[in-house]
Amino acid sequence: MIIGSRPLKFQVMVDHDQCMLCGRCVENCSYGVYRMEDGKIRVNSRNCVACHRCLSQCPRDAIMIAERPCDYRNHPVWTDQVRENIFKQAESGKILLGGMGNTGDYPIIFDRLVLDACQVTNPSIDPLREPMELRTFIGKKPRQLELKYGPGNDVELKTKLVKNLQLETPIMIGHMSYGAISLNAQMAMAKAVSESGTFMGTGEGGLHEALYPYQNHMIVQVASGRFGVDVNYLDRGAAIEIKIGQGAKPGIGGHLPGEKVCADVSCTRMIPEGSDAISPAPHHDIYSIEDLKQLVRGLKEATEWKKPVFVKIAAVHNVAAIAAGIARSGADAVVVDGFRGGTGAAPAVFRDHVGIPIEAAIAAVDTKLRQQGIRNEVSIIASGGIRQSADLTKAICLGADAVYIGTAALVAMGCRVCGTCYRNLCTWGIATQRPDLVARLNPDEAAVNVSNLIHAWTLELAELMGAAGINSIESLRGNRDRLRGYMLDETMLDVLDVNAVGA
């Protein structure tokens, strides 16, 4: 039975008086919206995902895209999205996929936290005229320093320091694999982090040879599929990250469709060309903290104890207890990925309904580690839904040492967050392996944009710190006194350990 036509999600309109029939919209749309017919541009609006590539290429501004011009009958429970999903599954009998982050109508806790500022008794600091220390070290810290004093007041450090990553800004770029995104996109981000004095993740897709010049700024990932993992790969990373879970799909593995596994991706991932790259839900050698400890130790031994090892987990209800176990496993940092974290593809039901917000998770992890006296044993990296410098600042106040950004970096390169990354049709050359589409992204130009974004956020972070009377990132970390909750209930304020406004 055919359910019938549904209302358009997007309607594409062409002003034929303005249109000069250059055909750029036809050439640039990989979704098949436009065609040249009878001397006019014709459209199939049902194919449109609102990627805006056509708008950017039209020399006459002759194209307009409207969202839901004719919607479903309004209903408070059976929303248009709920009905649309039912129609799709009634026709296909399959799991619905979605890209990017959670689309549910949940309140964003970051937007209900406000930053405090200094006035008279504790004056603010002017970052334009006074030094601001933003350098961040990711890794284990000693409980105390032992010094040896020699003749002539010489001081020697007796405490043996563990290898840390040195960041010039507490902003890193999270893991997006080669396969999920194009090599040009990875190259752009690698150049940006090298310029900015920070790091980016490879994702679980291995490390392409073209990225070797930037390996000192790369964090290599060991995920459950172990794609591309060998000693050469581990040696080339500045740090190693074990991916247990991710915020967009806690409890399940990854899936890269076979059409995105081109010859280059196949070689880098060490899998057959054209085959689906499916990561198992669990690591089949990790079923306890003791097993995790063995893998952490094994990776450190394989790299001669020269590289920090991180462990990435999804933010779930018992995230604080898990993080405490990770701190005791020998890992140097725990990455906590909230439920707004992006992804190339995830079952929509997981993306929108599983996991907890990064704000609550980071606060809970920081509190638990402090209560157990092991906060110095592990750094905390917040990931999943960091949209602006204010989110970055608030995440550090809640207890993070640094953050990963992902979607923000893609948007800086031109991404329109249309959420169809898994289709291999990205018109901006970011989430695709089609050579004609990949060529649209200039890695040098995109690198400048990403570097500019990191630089701008870093400047704003310094300004916010100065307003709070803080001149060191160390003094901002876990400083809940600099936060106040607005329109948050008592339970959430208690979880965050933050006072309400006016308190």
C-alpha positions in Angstrom: 0.0 0.0 0.0 1.3 3.5 -0.9 0.8 5.9 2.0 0.7 8.9 -0.4 2.4 12.2 -0.9 3.5 14.1 2.2 4.0 17.8 2.7 7.3 19.2 1.4 10.0 19.7 3.9 11.6 22.4 1.7 10.2 24.1 -1.3 12.6 25.4 -3.9 11.5 28.3 -6.1 13.3 29.8 -9.1 12.6 33.3 -10.3 12.7 32.7 -14.1 12.8 36.5 -14.8 16.1 36.7 -12.8 17.5 33.3 -13.9 20.2 33.5 -16.7 20.1 29.8 -17.4 23.8 29.4 -16.5 23.2 25.9 -15.1 25.3 26.4 -12.0 22.5 25.1 -9.8 22.2 21.9 -11.9 26.0 21.3 -11.8 26.4 22.0 -8.0 23.4 20.1 -6.6 24.4 16.5 -5.9 20.9 15.7 -4.6 19.2 16.0 -8.0 16.9 19.0 -7.2 17.6 20.9 -10.5 17.4 20.0 -14.2 17.4 21.9 -17.4 14.2 21.3 -19.4 12.5 23.2 -22.2 14.8 26.1 -21.9 14.0 26.6 -18.2 15.4 25.4 -14.8 13.0 22.8 -13.4 13.0 21.7 -9.7 12.2 18.6 -7.7 11.8 20.1 -4.2 11.4 16.7 -2.5 15.1 16.0 -3.0 16.2 19.3 -1.3 18.0 19.1 2.0 18.6 22.9 2.3 22.4 22.6 1.9 22.4 26.1 0.3 25.0 25.2 -2.3 22.7 26.4 -5.1 22.2 29.7 -3.3 25.9 30.3 -2.9 26.5 29.6 -6.6 23.6 31.5 -8.2 25.0 34.8 -9.8 21.5 36.4 -9.9 20.1 35.4 -6.5 17.3 33.8 -8.4 16.7 30.9 -6.0 14.7 30.9 -2.8 14.2 28.0 -0.4 11.3 27.9 2.1 10.9 25.4 4.9 7.6 23.5 5.3 5.5 25.7 3.0 2.5 23.4 3.6 2.8 21.6 6.9 0.9 18.8 8.6 -2.2 19.5 10.6 -1.0 20.8 14.0 -1.1 18.3 16.9 0.7 18.7 20.3 1.6 15.0 20.5 1.7 13.6 17.0 4.1 16.2 15.7 5.0 16.5 12.0 8.4 14.8 12.7 6.8 11.9 14.5 4.3 11.3 11.7 7.0 11.6 9.0 9.1 9.0 10.8 6.2 6.6 11.0 5.5 7.1 7.3 9.1 6.3 6.4 9.3 3.2 8.6 5.9 2.0 7.4 7.3 2.1 3.9 10.8 0.8 4.5 10.8 -1.3 7.7 14.2 0.0 8.5 16.1 1.9 11.2 16.0 5.7 10.5 19.5 7.3 10.2 20.5 10.8 11.0 23.6 12.9 10.9 24.9 15.6 13.2 23.7 16.0 16.8 20.6 15.5 18.9 17.6 17.4 17.3 15.2 16.9 20.3 13.6 19.9 21.9 15.6 19.7 25.1 16.6 22.8 27.0 20.3 23.7 26.6 21.8 24.0 30.1 24.7 26.2 28.8 22.1 28.8 27.9 20.7 28.8 31.4 24.1 29.3 33.1 25.4 32.9 33.3 29.0 34.0 34.0 29.7 36.2 37.0 31.9 39.3 36.6 34.0 41.4 39.0 33.4 45.1 39.8 34.9 47.0 42.7 36.3 44.9 45.6 37.7 42.3 43.1 38.5 44.4 40.0 38.3 42.9 36.5 41.5 42.3 34.5 42.2 43.9 31.1 43.5 41.1 28.8 44.7 43.7 26.3 47.1 45.1 28.8 47.8 42.3 31.2 49.1 38.7 30.6 46.5 35.9 30.4 47.8 32.4 30.8 45.8 30.1 28.5 48.4 27.4 28.1 46.8 24.0 29.1 48.5 20.7 29.9 46.5 17.5 29.3 47.6 14.5 31.3 48.4 13.3 34.8 49.6 15.9 37.4 51.7 15.1 40.5 50.0 15.5 43.9 52.9 17.6 45.0 56.3 18.7 43.8 59.5 17.7 45.5 62.4 20.0 45.1 66.1 19.6 45.8 68.1 22.7 46.8 71.7 22.9 45.8 74.6 25.4 46.3 74.0 28.9 45.1 70.2 28.5 45.6 70.0 26.2 42.6 66.7 24.3 42.6 66.3 20.8 41.0 62.9 19.1 40.4 63.0 15.7 42.0 59.4 14.7 41.0 59.2 12.8 37.8 56.6 14.4 35.5 54.5 12.3 33.2 54.2 13.2 29.5 51.4 15.8 29.0 50.1 17.4 25.8 50.8 21.2 25.8 48.0 23.2 24.3 48.3 27.0 23.6 44.5 27.2 23.9 42.1 24.8 25.7 40.3 24.1 22.3 40.9 20.9 20.4 39.1 19.4 17.4 37.4 16.1 18.1 37.6 12.9 16.2 36.1 12.8 12.7 37.4 9.9 10.6 38.7 9.8 7.1 35.8 8.2 5.4 33.2 10.0 7.4 34.7 13.3 6.1 37.0 14.0 3.2 40.7 14.1 3.2 40.5 17.8 2.3 38.5 18.5 5.4 41.0 16.6 7.6 43.9 18.5 5.9 42.2 21.8 6.6 41.7 21.0 10.3 45.3 19.6 10.6 46.7 22.8 9.2 44.5 24.9 11.5 45.5 23.1 14.7 49.2 23.2 13.7 48.9 27.0 13.3 46.9 27.4 16.5 49.2 25.3 18.7 46.6 22.7 19.6 45.5 19.1 18.5 42.9 17.2 16.5 41.6 13.7 16.4 41.9 11.3 13.5 38.7 9.4 14.3 38.7 5.6 13.9 39.6 5.7 10.2 43.4 5.5 10.5 45.9 8.2 9.5 46.4 9.1 5.8 49.9 9.6 4.6 49.1 13.2 3.6 48.6 14.0 7.3 52.0 12.7 8.3 53.6 16.3 8.3 51.0 17.3 11.0 51.4 14.1 13.1 52.7 16.1 16.1 49.3 17.7 16.3 47.3 14.5 15.8 45.6 12.3 18.4 45.2 8.8 17.0 42.1 6.8 17.9 41.8 3.1 18.8 38.1 2.2 18.4 36.3 -1.2 18.6 36.9 -1.9 14.9 40.6 -1.2 15.2 40.6 0.2 11.6 44.1 1.3 10.5 45.7 0.5 13.8 49.3 -0.7 13.8 52.5 0.3 15.5 53.3 2.9 12.8 49.9 4.5 13.4 50.4 4.6 17.1 53.9 6.0 16.9 52.8 8.9 14.7 50.3 10.3 17.1 51.1 12.8 19.8 48.6 11.0 22.0 46.3 7.9 21.7 42.6 7.8 22.4 40.6 4.6 23.2 37.1 5.2 22.0 34.6 3.3 24.2 31.5 5.3 23.2 30.3 8.6 21.7 27.6 11.0 22.7 25.6 10.7 19.4 25.1 6.9 19.9 25.9 5.6 23.4 26.0 1.8 23.6 26.4 1.0 19.9 29.3 1.0 17.4 30.0 2.9 14.2 28.9 2.3 10.6 30.6 3.8 7.5 28.6 2.9 4.4 30.4 1.0 1.7 29.9 3.8 -0.9 32.2 6.0 1.1 34.9 3.4 1.3 36.9 4.5 -1.8 40.4 3.1 -2.7 42.2 5.6 -0.5 39.8 5.0 2.5 40.2 1.3 2.0 44.0 1.5 2.1 44.0 3.8 5.2 41.5 1.8 7.1 42.9 -1.6 6.0 39.5 -2.9 4.8 38.2 -4.0 1.4 37.2 -1.2 -1.0 33.4 -0.7 -1.2 32.7 -2.7 2.0 30.8 -1.3 5.0 33.1 -0.5 7.9 31.1 -1.6 10.9 32.5 -1.2 14.4 31.2 -3.6 17.1 29.3 -2.1 20.0 31.9 -3.2 22.6 35.7 -3.7 22.4 35.9 -7.5 22.4 38.9 -7.3 24.7 37.4 -4.9 27.2 34.7 -6.1 29.6 35.9 -4.4 32.8 38.1 -1.6 34.1 40.8 -4.3 34.6 40.6 -5.1 30.9 40.8 -1.4 30.0 43.8 -1.1 32.2 45.6 -3.8 30.2 44.8 -2.1 26.9 46.0 1.3 28.3 49.2 -0.3 29.5 49.7 -2.2 26.2 49.4 1.0 24.2 51.9 2.7 26.4 54.3 -0.1 26.2 53.9 -0.2 22.4 54.9 3.5 22.2 57.7 3.2 24.9 55.7 5.2 27.5 56.1 8.4 25.5 52.5 9.2 24.7 49.5 10.1 26.9 46.5 7.7 26.5 42.9 9.1 26.6 39.7 7.1 27.0 36.5 8.5 25.4 33.1 7.6 26.8 29.6 8.7 26.1 27.8 10.8 28.8 25.4 8.4 30.5 23.8 8.2 34.0 26.8 6.6 35.7 29.4 8.6 33.9 31.1 9.8 37.1 31.7 6.2 38.4 33.0 5.2 35.0 35.4 8.1 34.9 36.7 7.3 38.4 37.5 3.8 37.1 39.3 5.2 34.1 41.3 7.5 36.3 42.6 4.4 38.1 43.2 2.5 34.9 46.4 4.4 34.1 44.8 6.6 31.5 45.9 10.2 31.3 42.6 11.8 30.3 38.9 11.0 30.1 36.9 12.4 27.2 33.2 12.8 28.1 31.0 13.2 25.0 27.5 14.6 25.6 24.3 13.7 23.9 24.5 16.7 21.6 27.7 15.4 20.0 27.7 15.2 16.2 28.2 12.2 14.0 28.3 11.2 10.4 25.5 8.6 10.9 23.5 7.3 13.8 20.1 5.7 14.3 17.9 8.7 14.9 16.3 7.0 17.9 19.7 6.8 19.6 20.8 10.3 18.6 17.7 11.9 20.0 16.8 9.8 23.0 20.0 8.2 24.6 22.6 9.9 26.8 22.7 13.0 29.0 23.9 16.6 28.5 27.6 17.4 28.7 27.0 20.1 31.3 25.7 17.7 33.9 28.2 15.0 33.0 31.3 17.2 33.3 30.1 18.6 36.6 29.3 15.1 38.0 32.7 13.7 36.8 34.7 16.6 38.3 32.8 16.3 41.6 33.3 12.5 41.9 37.1 12.7 41.1 37.6 15.5 43.7 35.6 13.6 46.3 37.8 10.5 45.8 41.0 12.6 45.8 42.1 11.6 42.3 41.3 14.7 40.2 45.0 15.1 39.5 45.2 11.6 38.1 43.3 12.4 34.9 42.4 15.4 32.8 38.8 15.9 31.7 38.0 16.8 28.1 34.4 18.0 27.4 32.8 17.2 24.0 29.4 17.3 22.4 27.6 20.5 21.7 30.2 23.2 22.3 28.8 25.9 20.0 30.6 29.1 21.1 33.3 30.6 23.4 30.7 31.0 26.2 30.0 27.3 26.2 33.8 26.7 26.3 34.2 29.0 29.3 31.2 27.4 31.2 32.5 23.9 30.5 35.8 24.8 32.1 34.1 26.4 35.1 32.2 23.1 35.5 35.4 21.1 35.7 36.8 20.5 32.2 40.5 21.0 31.4 39.8 21.5 27.7 37.1 20.9 25.1 36.7 19.1 21.7 34.8 20.9 19.0 33.5 19.1 15.9 30.4 20.5 14.2 31.6 24.1 14.9 34.8 23.4 12.9 32.8 21.9 10.0 30.5 24.9 10.0 33.6 27.1 9.8 34.4 25.3 6.6 31.0 25.8 5.1 28.9 22.9 6.5 25.1 23.8 6.7 24.2 21.1 9.2 21.8 19.4 6.8 22.3 16.1 8.6 22.7 13.9 5.6 26.4 13.2 5.9 25.9 9.4 5.5 24.6 9.8 1.9 28.0 10.7 0.5 26.4 13.7 -1.4 27.8 16.6 0.6 27.8 19.5 -1.8 30.5 21.4 0.2 33.1 18.6 -0.2 33.2 17.9 3.6 31.3 14.7 4.3 31.8 12.9 1.0 34.4 10.8 -0.9 33.2 11.7 -4.4 36.2 13.2 -6.1 34.1 15.9 -7.9 32.6 17.0 -4.6 35.7 16.7 -2.5 37.5 19.1 -5.0 35.1 21.8 -4.0 36.7 22.2 -0.6 40.0 24.1 -0.7 42.0 22.9 2.3 44.1 26.0 2.5 41.2 28.4 2.5 39.2 26.2 4.9 42.2 26.0 7.3 42.3 29.8 7.6 38.6 29.8 8.5 39.0 27.1 11.2 42.1 28.7 12.6 40.3 32.1 12.7 37.5 30.4 14.7 39.9 29.0 17.3 41.7 32.3 17.5 38.4 34.3 18.0 37.1 31.9 20.7 40.5 32.1 22.5 40.3 35.9 22.5 36.8 35.8 23.8 37.8 33.3 26.5 40.5 35.7 27.7 38.0 38.5 27.8 35.5 36.4 29.8 38.3 35.4 32.2 39.4 39.0 32.6 35.8 40.0 33.4 35.7 37.4 36.1 39.0 38.7 37.6 40.9 35.5 36.5 44.2 35.6 34.6 45.0 31.9 34.5 43.1 29.0 33.0 44.1 27.0 36.1 42.1 29.3 38.2 39.0 29.0 36.0 39.0 25.2 36.0 36.2 23.9 38.3 35.5 27.4 39.6 31.7 27.1 40.0 31.6 30.4 41.9 31.9 32.1 38.6 28.6 30.6 37.4 25.0 31.2 38.3 22.0 29.2 37.2 19.0 30.9 35.7 15.6 29.1 35.3 17.2 25.8 36.4 15.4 23.7 39.0 16.9 22.9 42.4 17.9 19.3 41.4 19.9 20.5 38.4 21.6 23.2 40.4 22.6 20.6 42.9 24.0 18.3 40.1 25.9 21.2 38.7 26.9 22.5 42.1 26.0 26.0 41.0 24.1 28.7 42.9 21.0 30.3 41.5 21.1 33.9 40.2 20.9 36.4 43.1 22.3 33.8 45.6 
